[in-house]
Amino acid sequence: MMRATDTADARCCALAGACGLTPREFDVLRLLARGRSRARIGSELGIAEDTVKTHVKHIYRKTGAASKQHLLDRLEAVPQTLSA
């Protein structure tokens, strides 16, 4: 059985692949989906918060999301068949 974090990670992976995210953008997306702040993402990935902000901007552009909530809604809409 997949745990909630496994499902979220699978959805992130599917969206990242479909939208052409870089590996680092995928890392940021995965942590955003887990509710991490930009500061915490930077700390966990060992990058500056401004770098996280740049990655988030690229993620929004590539996925067509206008906000964090819009991005999370897009993740939630990824079909289970694509993310499993």
N, C-alpha and C positions, 0 to 999 in steps of 0.2 A: 504494500500500500504506500502511495506517495504521501509525504507530509506536506503541510501547507507551504513551507519554505521550498520544498522540492518542486511543487506545482508552480509557485511564483518564479523560481529560477528557470523552469522549463518555459514558461510564458515569456520571460525576459529573453531567453535564448532564441525563441522563435521570432519575436519581434525584432531583435537585433539582427538576425539573419535576413529577415524580410526587408529591413530598412537600410542595410549596409552599414551598421554601426561598427566602429573599430573595437578591438578587444578592450581597450581602456574605457571607451564609452559604454561597453557592455558591463564592465565592472561597476561603473558609476550608476548605470540604470538598475542593476541588481540591488545595490545598496539603497538607492532612492525608493525602490519598491518595498524594501524592508523598513522604511520610515526613518532612515538616517538623515541627519542634517548635513548641509554642505560642509560645515566645519568637521563633523565626525567622519564624513566620507574622506575628506582630505587627510585626516589623521590616520585612518585605517589604511589608506592607499599610499601614504607617504608623499602626498603632493600638496601644493598650496591650495587654499580655499578658492583663490581666483582661478586656478587651473580647473578646479571642479566646476566653477561657474561657467567657464568656457566649454567644458565637456557637456554640461547640461544644456547650454544654448545649442550646441551641435545636435544633441539628442532630440530636442524639441523640433529643430528644423528638419531633421531627417525623418522623424515620425509624424510630422504635421501637427504636433501637440502645441497648444497655446499656453498651457500652464501645467503645473505638477499634477493637479487633479485630472486634467484632460489626458495627460500621459498615463496616469494610473487607470483611468477608464479605458484607454486603448489596450493596456495590458490585460485588464479584466475581460475584454472582448476577444482576446486571442482564443480561438477554439481549442478545447481540450485535445482534439485529435492532432492539432499542430504542435501542441506543447508536451504531449506525452511521449 
